[in-house]
Amino acid sequence: MYSYELGKSLARLGHEVIGLKIGERTGERRIMDNYYVRYVAVPRVRSALGYHLGFMLAALKEAKGLKTADVVHAVGGYYASIEFLPIRKIVTIIGASTLRESSSLRRRLRATYGRLLYKRALAYIVPNGIIAEEVKVRFGIKNVHVIPMGVDVDDLRPVNEKGQVREKYGFRGDDIIILYVGQLVRGKRLPELLTAFKKFSATHNRAKLLLLSWGYLKEELLKLTTTLGLEGKVIFMSPVPYQQRKDIYHLSDAFVMIGDSFGDGGISTALMDALAAGLPSVVAKNTANSIVVRDGINGFTVTPTAPEDVSKALESCLDEKERLSRNALEIARQYSWGNVAQKINEVYKTIL
């Protein structure tokens, strides 16, 4: 998503952009007049290591084209495939993997890996100060530019009326819909969310918790839903295509994500989408998500283990929805891909 959206915004600035993607056959797809995605056929191995090796092979196949580029911009660990090529290159490090490790030994191993991997780039881009500090200290990287992840505000504008969208998905006009988008896994604080929602729904008869989600905890959470007496109030919805998500955001009243598992310092893209859709949001304190959610401005930060705090925050989102929604959209505009591309373009100019 980062590469695709950045590519579109850079093309709008007048750059010729070629995205490299591995596939089963070689070919090109035009995204815009000056933006192409080039597919390179490589042997398919179903593993993370296999994907990295495949991309390395693709980079070698495309080495001639890479050498003629003014800048080659890699994202994350896929930088490994071009690290030793004699080209003008930069890298975006989306997450600092050492932050997600609780073991000091594993943190050191991750740091060693990072120091070996992220070398020879002319510039390093990270999305926030948490990751910037980590890569400077752990990876020994100096030339760091903090440029946030972007969000496509225009793409998240609703097409249909809210009532129509709700009817389409089987909701009533007077329902109060609290939305969570993400995985059903440990660390997302989903049992705590259900407990807090029970308290919230006790005073809001039409409240629904919509989980647009996937993951191994589903059966456990279904049982907890029954135990808490929340049948019919908690709705599990399978993931929908990205373009369809605007409907889900549009039919909702508030967004909630109280997990503290964003250990790599990344801000949830689902949260950014929610803000761009104008949803007041409730997130956990002292996480990367709290960078973009400002208490009483566009939402609230809470202690995940305090159900009363979470319930009160959701209540406040409803009470002050109009103001919080306006601010959420305004803050999201600061993170538009157009603004992000302008800042990255300045980095390109510097290294050129």
LUMNU-770649 format. One record per residue (C-alpha): residue number from 1; residue in one letter; y, x, z. Coordinates in Angstrom, 1 decimal. Each point is the difference from the previous one (the first is absolute). Example, Ala and Ser with C-alpha at 12.3 -4.5 7.8 and 13.67 -1.06 7.14 Angstrom:
BEGIN
@num->1, residuo->A, yy->-4.5, xx->12.3, zz->7.8
@num->2, residuo->S, yy->3.4, xx->1.4, zz->-0.7
This chain:
BEGIN
@num->1, residuo->M, yy->0.0, xx->0.0, zz->0.0
@num->2, residuo->Y, yy->2.4, xx->2.8, zz->0.9
@num->3, residuo->S, yy->-0.5, xx->1.8, zz->-3.3
@num->4, residuo->Y, yy->0.1, xx->-3.1, zz->-2.1
@num->5, residuo->E, yy->3.2, xx->-1.5, zz->1.5
@num->6, residuo->L, yy->1.7, xx->3.4, zz->0.1
@num->7, residuo->G, yy->-0.9, xx->0.5, zz->-3.6
@num->8, residuo->K, yy->1.6, xx->-3.3, zz->-1.0
@num->9, residuo->S, yy->3.2, xx->0.8, zz->1.8
@num->10, residuo->L, yy->0.2, xx->3.6, zz->-1.4
@num->11, residuo->A, yy->-0.4, xx->-1.5, zz->-3.5
@num->12, residuo->R, yy->2.9, xx->-2.3, zz->0.7
@num->13, residuo->L, yy->2.1, xx->3.1, zz->0.7
@num->14, residuo->G, yy->-0.8, xx->1.2, zz->-3.5
@num->15, residuo->H, yy->-2.8, xx->2.5, zz->0.7
@num->16, residuo->E, yy->-3.1, xx->0.1, zz->-2.1
@num->17, residuo->V, yy->-2.9, xx->-0.6, zz->2.4
@num->18, residuo->I, yy->-3.7, xx->0.6, zz->-0.5
@num->19, residuo->G, yy->-2.4, xx->-1.0, zz->2.7
@num->20, residuo->L, yy->-3.4, xx->1.7, zz->0.1
@num->21, residuo->K, yy->-3.0, xx->-2.1, zz->1.1
@num->22, residuo->I, yy->-3.7, xx->0.6, zz->-0.2
@num->23, residuo->G, yy->-2.3, xx->-2.6, zz->-1.6
@num->24, residuo->E, yy->-3.1, xx->-0.5, zz->-2.0
@num->25, residuo->R, yy->1.7, xx->0.4, zz->-3.4
@num->26, residuo->T, yy->3.0, xx->1.9, zz->-1.3
@num->27, residuo->G, yy->3.0, xx->-2.0, zz->-1.1
@num->28, residuo->E, yy->3.6, xx->-1.0, zz->0.7
@num->29, residuo->R, yy->1.7, xx->-3.1, zz->1.3
@num->30, residuo->R, yy->3.7, xx->-0.6, zz->-0.5
@num->31, residuo->I, yy->1.7, xx->-1.3, zz->3.1
@num->32, residuo->M, yy->3.5, xx->0.2, zz->-1.4
@num->33, residuo->D, yy->1.5, xx->1.6, zz->-3.1
@num->34, residuo->N, yy->0.3, xx->3.4, zz->1.7
@num->35, residuo->Y, yy->-2.8, xx->-0.4, zz->2.6
@num->36, residuo->Y, yy->-3.7, xx->0.5, zz->-0.9
@num->37, residuo->V, yy->-3.1, xx->0.2, zz->2.1
@num->38, residuo->R, yy->-2.5, xx->2.5, zz->-1.6
@num->39, residuo->Y, yy->-3.7, xx->-0.6, zz->0.9
@num->40, residuo->V, yy->-2.2, xx->3.0, zz->0.0
@num->41, residuo->A, yy->-3.8, xx->-0.4, zz->-0.2
@num->42, residuo->V, yy->-1.9, xx->1.9, zz->2.7
@num->43, residuo->P, yy->-3.5, xx->-0.3, zz->1.5
@num->44, residuo->R, yy->0.1, xx->-2.7, zz->2.6
@num->45, residuo->V, yy->-1.2, xx->0.9, zz->3.6
@num->46, residuo->R, yy->0.4, xx->-2.8, zz->2.6
@num->47, residuo->S, yy->1.4, xx->2.0, zz->2.9
@num->48, residuo->A, yy->3.4, xx->1.3, zz->1.2
@num->49, residuo->L, yy->-1.0, xx->3.6, zz->-0.9
@num->50, residuo->G, yy->-1.3, xx->-1.2, zz->-3.4
@num->51, residuo->Y, yy->3.3, xx->-1.7, zz->-0.8
@num->52, residuo->H, yy->2.0, xx->3.2, zz->0.9
@num->53, residuo->L, yy->-2.3, xx->2.2, zz->-2.1
@num->54, residuo->G, yy->0.3, xx->-2.5, zz->-2.8
@num->55, residuo->F, yy->3.8, xx->0.2, zz->0.2
@num->56, residuo->M, yy->-0.2, xx->3.8, zz->0.0
@num->57, residuo->L, yy->-2.0, xx->-0.2, zz->-3.2
@num->58, residuo->A, yy->2.5, xx->-2.4, zz->-1.5
@num->59, residuo->A, yy->2.8, xx->2.4, zz->0.8
@num->60, residuo->L, yy->-1.8, xx->2.9, zz->-1.7
@num->61, residuo->K, yy->-0.5, xx->-2.2, zz->-3.1
@num->62, residuo->E, yy->3.6, xx->-0.9, zz->0.0
@num->63, residuo->A, yy->1.3, xx->3.5, zz->1.0
@num->64, residuo->K, yy->1.8, xx->0.5, zz->-3.3
@num->65, residuo->G, yy->2.0, xx->-3.2, zz->0.5
@num->66, residuo->L, yy->0.7, xx->0.8, zz->3.6
@num->67, residuo->K, yy->1.4, xx->3.4, zz->-1.0
@num->68, residuo->T, yy->2.5, xx->-1.6, zz->-2.3
@num->69, residuo->A, yy->1.3, xx->-2.5, zz->2.6
@num->70, residuo->D, yy->3.3, xx->0.7, zz->1.7
@num->71, residuo->V, yy->-1.4, xx->-1.1, zz->3.4
@num->72, residuo->V, yy->-3.5, xx->-0.9, zz->1.1
@num->73, residuo->H, yy->0.1, xx->-2.3, zz->3.0
@num->74, residuo->A, yy->-3.2, xx->-0.3, zz->1.9
@num->75, residuo->V, yy->-0.8, xx->-2.5, zz->2.8
@num->76, residuo->G, yy->-1.9, xx->0.9, zz->3.2
@num->77, residuo->G, yy->-3.3, xx->2.0, zz->-0.1
@num->78, residuo->Y, yy->-0.2, xx->-0.3, zz->-3.8
@num->79, residuo->Y, yy->2.5, xx->2.8, zz->0.0
@num->80, residuo->A, yy->-3.1, xx->2.2, zz->0.4
@num->81, residuo->S, yy->-0.9, xx->-0.5, zz->-3.6
@num->82, residuo->I, yy->3.2, xx->1.7, zz->-1.3
@num->83, residuo->E, yy->0.7, xx->2.4, zz->2.9
@num->84, residuo->F, yy->-1.0, xx->3.1, zz->-1.9
@num->85, residuo->L, yy->1.4, xx->-1.0, zz->-3.4
@num->86, residuo->P, yy->3.1, xx->2.0, zz->-1.1
@num->87, residuo->I, yy->2.3, xx->-3.0, zz->-0.3
@num->88, residuo->R, yy->3.2, xx->-1.3, zz->1.6
@num->89, residuo->K, yy->-1.4, xx->-2.4, zz->2.6
@num->90, residuo->I, yy->0.9, xx->-2.0, zz->3.1
@num->91, residuo->V, yy->-2.1, xx->-2.2, zz->2.3
@num->92, residuo->T, yy->0.5, xx->-3.1, zz->2.1
@num->93, residuo->I, yy->-2.0, xx->0.1, zz->3.3
@num->94, residuo->I, yy->-0.4, xx->-3.6, zz->1.0
@num->95, residuo->G, yy->-1.8, xx->0.6, zz->3.3
@num->96, residuo->A, yy->-0.5, xx->2.9, zz->2.4
@num->97, residuo->S, yy->-3.8, xx->-0.1, zz->0.6
@num->98, residuo->T, yy->0.2, xx->2.1, zz->3.1
@num->99, residuo->L, yy->1.8, xx->-2.9, zz->1.8
@num->100, residuo->R, yy->-3.0, xx->-2.3, zz->-0.2
@num->101, residuo->E, yy->-2.4, xx->2.4, zz->1.8
@num->102, residuo->S, yy->-0.5, xx->-0.2, zz->3.8
@num->103, residuo->S, yy->-2.0, xx->3.2, zz->0.1
@num->104, residuo->S, yy->2.0, xx->3.2, zz->0.2
@num->105, residuo->L, yy->-2.7, xx->1.8, zz->-1.9
@num->106, residuo->R, yy->0.2, xx->-2.5, zz->-2.9
@num->107, residuo->R, yy->3.8, xx->0.1, zz->0.1
@num->108, residuo->R, yy->-0.2, xx->3.8, zz->-0.5
@num->109, residuo->L, yy->-2.5, xx->-0.3, zz->-2.8
@num->110, residuo->R, yy->2.2, xx->-2.6, zz->-1.7
@num->111, residuo->A, yy->3.0, xx->2.2, zz->0.4
@num->112, residuo->T, yy->-1.9, xx->3.0, zz->-1.5
@num->113, residuo->Y, yy->-1.0, xx->-2.2, zz->-2.9
@num->114, residuo->G, yy->3.6, xx->-1.2, zz->-0.5
@num->115, residuo->R, yy->1.3, xx->3.6, zz->0.1
@num->116, residuo->L, yy->-2.5, xx->1.0, zz->-2.7
@num->117, residuo->L, yy->0.5, xx->-3.2, zz->-2.1
@num->118, residuo->Y, yy->3.8, xx->-0.4, zz->-0.1
@num->119, residuo->K, yy->1.1, xx->3.3, zz->-1.4
@num->120, residuo->R, yy->2.0, xx->1.2, zz->-3.1
@num->121, residuo->A, yy->2.0, xx->-3.2, zz->-0.4
@num->122, residuo->L, yy->3.7, xx->0.3, zz->-0.6
@num->123, residuo->A, yy->0.8, xx->-3.0, zz->2.2
@num->124, residuo->Y, yy->-1.7, xx->-2.3, zz->2.4
@num->125, residuo->I, yy->0.8, xx->-3.7, zz->0.5
@num->126, residuo->V, yy->-1.0, xx->-1.9, zz->3.1
@num->127, residuo->P, yy->0.8, xx->-3.7, zz->0.8
@num->128, residuo->N, yy->1.4, xx->0.3, zz->3.5
@num->129, residuo->G, yy->0.9, xx->2.4, zz->2.8
@num->130, residuo->I, yy->-3.3, xx->-0.3, zz->1.8
@num->131, residuo->I, yy->-1.9, xx->1.5, zz->-2.9
@num->132, residuo->A, yy->2.8, xx->2.5, zz->-0.7
@num->133, residuo->E, yy->-0.3, xx->1.4, zz->3.5
@num->134, residuo->E, yy->-3.8, xx->0.1, zz->-0.2
@num->135, residuo->V, yy->-0.2, xx->1.9, zz->-3.4
@num->136, residuo->K, yy->2.7, xx->2.4, zz->1.1
@num->137, residuo->V, yy->-1.8, xx->0.9, zz->3.2
@num->138, residuo->R, yy->-3.6, xx->-0.3, zz->-0.9
@num->139, residuo->F, yy->0.1, xx->0.9, zz->-3.7
@num->140, residuo->G, yy->2.8, xx->2.5, zz->0.2
@num->141, residuo->I, yy->1.9, xx->-1.7, zz->-2.8
@num->142, residuo->K, yy->3.8, xx->0.6, zz->-0.2
@num->143, residuo->N, yy->1.4, xx->-1.6, zz->-3.2
@num->144, residuo->V, yy->-0.4, xx->-3.6, zz->1.2
@num->145, residuo->H, yy->1.9, xx->-3.0, zz->-1.3
@num->146, residuo->V, yy->-0.2, xx->-3.3, zz->2.0
@num->147, residuo->I, yy->0.0, xx->-2.8, zz->-2.6
@num->148, residuo->P, yy->-1.6, xx->-3.3, zz->1.1
@num->149, residuo->M, yy->-2.6, xx->-2.0, zz->-1.7
@num->150, residuo->G, yy->1.5, xx->-2.7, zz->-2.3
@num->151, residuo->V, yy->-0.4, xx->-3.7, zz->-0.3
@num->152, residuo->D, yy->0.5, xx->-2.2, zz->-3.1
@num->153, residuo->V, yy->2.5, xx->-2.6, zz->1.5
@num->154, residuo->D, yy->0.5, xx->-1.8, zz->-3.4
@num->155, residuo->D, yy->-3.8, xx->-0.4, zz->-0.5
@num->156, residuo->L, yy->-0.4, xx->-1.8, zz->3.3
@num->157, residuo->R, yy->2.5, xx->-2.7, zz->-0.8
@num->158, residuo->P, yy->-1.6, xx->-3.5, zz->0.2
@num->159, residuo->V, yy->-0.7, xx->-1.8, zz->-3.3
@num->160, residuo->N, yy->-0.8, xx->-3.4, zz->1.5
@num->161, residuo->E, yy->1.3, xx->-2.1, zz->2.8
@num->162, residuo->K, yy->-1.5, xx->0.7, zz->3.5
@num->163, residuo->G, yy->-1.4, xx->-3.5, zz->0.3
@num->164, residuo->Q, yy->-1.8, xx->0.3, zz->-3.4
@num->165, residuo->V, yy->-1.5, xx->3.4, zz->1.0
@num->166, residuo->R, yy->-1.2, xx->-1.4, zz->3.3
@num->167, residuo->E, yy->-1.6, xx->-3.0, zz->-1.7
@num->168, residuo->K, yy->-1.7, xx->2.3, zz->-2.4
@num->169, residuo->Y, yy->-1.7, xx->1.9, zz->2.8
@num->170, residuo->G, yy->-0.8, xx->-3.0, zz->2.2
@num->171, residuo->F, yy->2.8, xx->0.3, zz->2.6
@num->172, residuo->R, yy->2.3, xx->-2.8, zz->1.1
@num->173, residuo->G, yy->3.8, xx->0.2, zz->-0.1
@num->174, residuo->D, yy->0.4, xx->-0.1, zz->3.8
@num->175, residuo->D, yy->-2.6, xx->2.8, zz->0.6
@num->176, residuo->I, yy->1.3, xx->3.1, zz->1.7
@num->177, residuo->I, yy->-1.8, xx->2.9, zz->-1.8
@num->178, residuo->I, yy->-0.2, xx->3.4, zz->1.6
@num->179, residuo->L, yy->-1.3, xx->2.6, zz->-2.6
@num->180, residuo->Y, yy->-2.1, xx->3.2, zz->0.5
@num->181, residuo->V, yy->-0.9, xx->2.0, zz->-3.1
@num->182, residuo->G, yy->-2.4, xx->2.9, zz->0.4
@num->183, residuo->Q, yy->-3.4, xx->1.2, zz->1.0
@num->184, residuo->L, yy->-2.2, xx->-1.5, zz->2.8
@num->185, residuo->V, yy->-0.8, xx->3.3, zz->1.7
@num->186, residuo->R, yy->0.3, xx->1.7, zz->3.3
@num->187, residuo->G, yy->3.5, xx->1.1, zz->0.9
@num->188, residuo->K, yy->1.7, xx->-3.0, zz->-1.7
@num->189, residuo->R, yy->0.1, xx->-1.7, zz->3.4
@num->190, residuo->L, yy->-1.4, xx->-3.2, zz->-1.4
@num->191, residuo->P, yy->-1.7, xx->-1.3, zz->3.1
@num->192, residuo->E, yy->3.3, xx->0.4, zz->1.8
@num->193, residuo->L, yy->1.7, xx->-1.8, zz->-2.9
@num->194, residuo->L, yy->-2.3, xx->-3.0, zz->0.4
@num->195, residuo->T, yy->0.5, xx->-0.1, zz->3.7
@num->196, residuo->A, yy->3.8, xx->0.1, zz->-0.5
@num->197, residuo->F, yy->-0.2, xx->-2.7, zz->-2.7
@num->198, residuo->K, yy->-1.9, xx->-2.3, zz->2.4
@num->199, residuo->K, yy->2.9, xx->0.2, zz->2.4
@num->200, residuo->F, yy->2.5, xx->-0.6, zz->-2.8
@num->201, residuo->S, yy->-1.9, xx->-2.9, zz->-1.5
@num->202, residuo->A, yy->-0.2, xx->-1.7, zz->3.4
@num->203, residuo->T, yy->3.6, xx->-1.1, zz->-0.5
@num->204, residuo->H, yy->-0.1, xx->-0.3, zz->-3.8
@num->205, residuo->N, yy->-2.6, xx->-2.5, zz->-1.0
@num->206, residuo->R, yy->0.4, xx->0.6, zz->-3.7
@num->207, residuo->A, yy->-0.2, xx->3.8, zz->0.2
@num->208, residuo->K, yy->-2.4, xx->1.8, zz->-2.2
@num->209, residuo->L, yy->-1.0, xx->3.7, zz->-0.1
@num->210, residuo->L, yy->-0.7, xx->1.0, zz->-3.6
@num->211, residuo->L, yy->-2.0, xx->3.2, zz->-0.3
@num->212, residuo->L, yy->0.1, xx->1.3, zz->-3.6
@num->213, residuo->S, yy->-2.6, xx->2.6, zz->0.8
@num->214, residuo->W, yy->-3.3, xx->1.8, zz->-0.4
@num->215, residuo->G, yy->-2.2, xx->2.2, zz->2.2
@num->216, residuo->Y, yy->-3.0, xx->0.4, zz->2.2
@num->217, residuo->L, yy->1.5, xx->-1.8, zz->3.0
@num->218, residuo->K, yy->0.0, xx->-3.4, zz->-1.7
@num->219, residuo->E, yy->-3.1, xx->-1.4, zz->1.7
@num->220, residuo->E, yy->1.1, xx->1.2, zz->3.4
@num->221, residuo->L, yy->3.4, xx->-1.5, zz->-0.5
@num->222, residuo->L, yy->-1.4, xx->-3.3, zz->-1.2
@num->223, residuo->K, yy->-2.0, xx->-0.2, zz->3.3
@num->224, residuo->L, yy->3.1, xx->0.8, zz->2.0
@num->225, residuo->T, yy->1.9, xx->-2.7, zz->-1.8
@num->226, residuo->T, yy->-2.6, xx->-2.5, zz->1.1
@num->227, residuo->T, yy->0.0, xx->1.4, zz->3.6
@num->228, residuo->L, yy->3.8, xx->-0.4, zz->0.2
@num->229, residuo->G, yy->-0.2, xx->-3.6, zz->-1.4
@num->230, residuo->L, yy->2.0, xx->1.0, zz->-3.1
@num->231, residuo->E, yy->-2.2, xx->-1.6, zz->-2.7
@num->232, residuo->G, yy->2.2, xx->-1.4, zz->-2.7
@num->233, residuo->K, yy->3.0, xx->1.9, zz->1.2
@num->234, residuo->V, yy->-1.2, xx->3.5, zz->-1.2
@num->235, residuo->I, yy->-0.6, xx->0.2, zz->-3.7
@num->236, residuo->F, yy->-1.8, xx->2.9, zz->-1.6
@num->237, residuo->M, yy->0.9, xx->0.4, zz->-3.6
@num->238, residuo->S, yy->-1.5, xx->2.5, zz->-2.4
@num->239, residuo->P, yy->2.3, xx->2.5, zz->-1.7
@num->240, residuo->V, yy->1.9, xx->-1.2, zz->-3.1
@num->241, residuo->P, yy->1.3, xx->1.9, zz->-3.0
@num->242, residuo->Y, yy->3.2, xx->1.9, zz->0.9
@num->243, residuo->Q, yy->2.2, xx->-2.3, zz->-2.2
@num->244, residuo->Q, yy->-1.3, xx->-3.0, zz->1.8
@num->245, residuo->R, yy->1.0, xx->1.3, zz->3.4
@num->246, residuo->K, yy->3.6, xx->-1.2, zz->-0.5
@num->247, residuo->D, yy->-1.4, xx->-3.5, zz->0.4
@num->248, residuo->I, yy->-1.6, xx->0.9, zz->3.3
@num->249, residuo->Y, yy->3.2, xx->1.6, zz->1.4
@num->250, residuo->H, yy->2.1, xx->-2.9, zz->-1.3
@num->251, residuo->L, yy->-2.0, xx->-2.7, zz->1.8
@num->252, residuo->S, yy->0.1, xx->1.9, zz->3.3
@num->253, residuo->D, yy->2.6, xx->-0.2, zz->2.8
@num->254, residuo->A, yy->-0.5, xx->3.4, zz->1.6
@num->255, residuo->F, yy->-2.0, xx->3.2, zz->-0.4
@num->256, residuo->V, yy->-2.0, xx->1.7, zz->2.8
@num->257, residuo->M, yy->-1.7, xx->3.4, zz->0.2
@num->258, residuo->I, yy->-0.4, xx->1.3, zz->3.5
@num->259, residuo->G, yy->-2.6, xx->2.7, zz->-0.8
@num->260, residuo->D, yy->0.7, xx->3.6, zz->1.2
@num->261, residuo->S, yy->-2.5, xx->1.6, zz->-2.4
@num->262, residuo->F, yy->2.6, xx->1.3, zz->-2.5
@num->263, residuo->G, yy->-0.9, xx->3.4, zz->1.4
@num->264, residuo->D, yy->1.0, xx->1.9, zz->-3.2
@num->265, residuo->G, yy->3.6, xx->-1.1, zz->0.4
@num->266, residuo->G, yy->0.0, xx->-2.4, zz->-2.9
@num->267, residuo->I, yy->1.9, xx->-3.3, zz->-0.1
@num->268, residuo->S, yy->-2.0, xx->-2.9, zz->-1.1
@num->269, residuo->T, yy->0.7, xx->-1.0, zz->-3.6
@num->270, residuo->A, yy->-0.9, xx->-3.6, zz->1.0
@num->271, residuo->L, yy->2.8, xx->0.1, zz->2.6
@num->272, residuo->M, yy->2.4, xx->1.3, zz->-2.7
@num->273, residuo->D, yy->-1.0, xx->-2.9, zz->-2.3
@num->274, residuo->A, yy->0.5, xx->-2.4, zz->2.9
@num->275, residuo->L, yy->3.5, xx->1.2, zz->0.6
@num->276, residuo->A, yy->0.8, xx->-0.2, zz->-3.7
@num->277, residuo->A, yy->-1.2, xx->-3.6, zz->0.1
@num->278, residuo->G, yy->2.5, xx->-0.6, zz->2.8
@num->279, residuo->L, yy->-2.6, xx->-0.5, zz->2.8
@num->280, residuo->P, yy->1.0, xx->0.8, zz->3.6
@num->281, residuo->S, yy->-2.7, xx->2.5, zz->1.3
@num->282, residuo->V, yy->-1.7, xx->0.9, zz->3.2
@num->283, residuo->V, yy->-1.4, xx->3.5, zz->0.3
@num->284, residuo->A, yy->-1.3, xx->2.4, zz->2.7
@num->285, residuo->K, yy->2.5, xx->2.2, zz->1.8
@num->286, residuo->N, yy->-0.1, xx->3.8, zz->-0.6
@num->287, residuo->T, yy->-1.8, xx->-0.3, zz->-3.4
@num->288, residuo->A, yy->1.2, xx->0.9, zz->-3.4
@num->289, residuo->N, yy->0.5, xx->-3.7, zz->-0.7
@num->290, residuo->S, yy->2.7, xx->-0.1, zz->2.7
@num->291, residuo->I, yy->2.1, xx->2.3, zz->-2.2
@num->292, residuo->V, yy->0.8, xx->-3.0, zz->-2.3
@num->293, residuo->V, yy->-0.1, xx->-2.8, zz->2.5
@num->294, residuo->R, yy->3.0, xx->0.0, zz->2.3
@num->295, residuo->D, yy->0.0, xx->-2.1, zz->3.1
@num->296, residuo->G, yy->2.0, xx->-3.2, zz->-0.3
@num->297, residuo->I, yy->1.2, xx->1.0, zz->-3.5
@num->298, residuo->N, yy->-2.9, xx->-0.7, zz->-2.4
@num->299, residuo->G, yy->-2.8, xx->-0.5, zz->2.5
@num->300, residuo->F, yy->-1.3, xx->1.3, zz->3.3
@num->301, residuo->T, yy->-2.2, xx->2.8, zz->1.3
@num->302, residuo->V, yy->-2.5, xx->-0.8, zz->2.7
@num->303, residuo->T, yy->-2.7, xx->1.5, zz->2.3
@num->304, residuo->P, yy->-3.3, xx->-1.1, zz->-1.7
@num->305, residuo->T, yy->-1.8, xx->-0.4, zz->3.3
@num->306, residuo->A, yy->2.6, xx->-2.4, zz->1.4
@num->307, residuo->P, yy->-0.8, xx->-3.5, zz->-1.6
@num->308, residuo->E, yy->3.1, xx->-1.5, zz->1.7
@num->309, residuo->D, yy->2.2, xx->2.6, zz->-1.8
@num->310, residuo->V, yy->-1.6, xx->-0.8, zz->-3.4
@num->311, residuo->S, yy->0.2, xx->-3.7, zz->0.5
@num->312, residuo->K, yy->3.7, xx->0.2, zz->1.0
@num->313, residuo->A, yy->0.8, xx->2.2, zz->-3.0
@num->314, residuo->L, yy->-1.6, xx->-2.6, zz->-2.3
@num->315, residuo->E, yy->2.0, xx->-2.7, zz->1.7
@num->316, residuo->S, yy->3.2, xx->2.0, zz->-0.5
@num->317, residuo->C, yy->-0.9, xx->0.4, zz->-3.7
@num->318, residuo->L, yy->0.0, xx->-3.7, zz->-0.4
@num->319, residuo->D, yy->3.1, xx->-0.7, zz->2.1
@num->320, residuo->E, yy->2.0, xx->2.6, zz->-2.0
@num->321, residuo->K, yy->-1.8, xx->-0.2, zz->-3.3
@num->322, residuo->E, yy->3.0, xx->-0.4, zz->-2.3
@num->323, residuo->R, yy->1.9, xx->3.0, zz->1.4
@num->324, residuo->L, yy->-3.1, xx->2.2, zz->0.3
@num->325, residuo->S, yy->-1.1, xx->-0.9, zz->-3.5
@num->326, residuo->R, yy->3.4, xx->0.9, zz->-1.5
@num->327, residuo->N, yy->-0.1, xx->3.3, zz->1.8
@num->328, residuo->A, yy->-3.6, xx->0.7, zz->-1.0
@num->329, residuo->L, yy->0.9, xx->-0.4, zz->-3.7
@num->330, residuo->E, yy->3.1, xx->2.2, zz->0.4
@num->331, residuo->I, yy->-2.0, xx->2.8, zz->1.7
@num->332, residuo->A, yy->-2.7, xx->-0.3, zz->-2.7
@num->333, residuo->R, yy->2.6, xx->0.5, zz->-2.7
@num->334, residuo->Q, yy->0.8, xx->3.4, zz->1.5
@num->335, residuo->Y, yy->-3.6, xx->1.0, zz->-0.8
@num->336, residuo->S, yy->0.0, xx->-1.3, zz->-3.6
@num->337, residuo->W, yy->-1.9, xx->2.1, zz->-2.5
@num->338, residuo->G, yy->3.3, xx->0.4, zz->-1.9
@num->339, residuo->N, yy->1.6, xx->1.7, zz->3.0
@num->340, residuo->V, yy->-3.2, xx->2.1, zz->0.6
@num->341, residuo->A, yy->-0.1, xx->1.1, zz->-3.6
@num->342, residuo->Q, yy->3.7, xx->1.1, zz->0.1
@num->343, residuo->K, yy->-0.7, xx->2.2, zz->3.0
@num->344, residuo->I, yy->-3.1, xx->1.5, zz->-1.6
@num->345, residuo->N, yy->1.9, xx->0.6, zz->-3.2
@num->346, residuo->E, yy->2.4, xx->2.1, zz->2.1
@num->347, residuo->V, yy->-3.0, xx->2.1, zz->1.1
@num->348, residuo->Y, yy->-1.0, xx->0.5, zz->-3.6
@num->349, residuo->K, yy->3.5, xx->1.1, zz->-0.9
@num->350, residuo->T, yy->0.0, xx->2.5, zz->2.8
@num->351, residuo->I, yy->-3.3, xx->1.7, zz->-1.0
@num->352, residuo->L, yy->1.0, xx->0.0, zz->-3.7
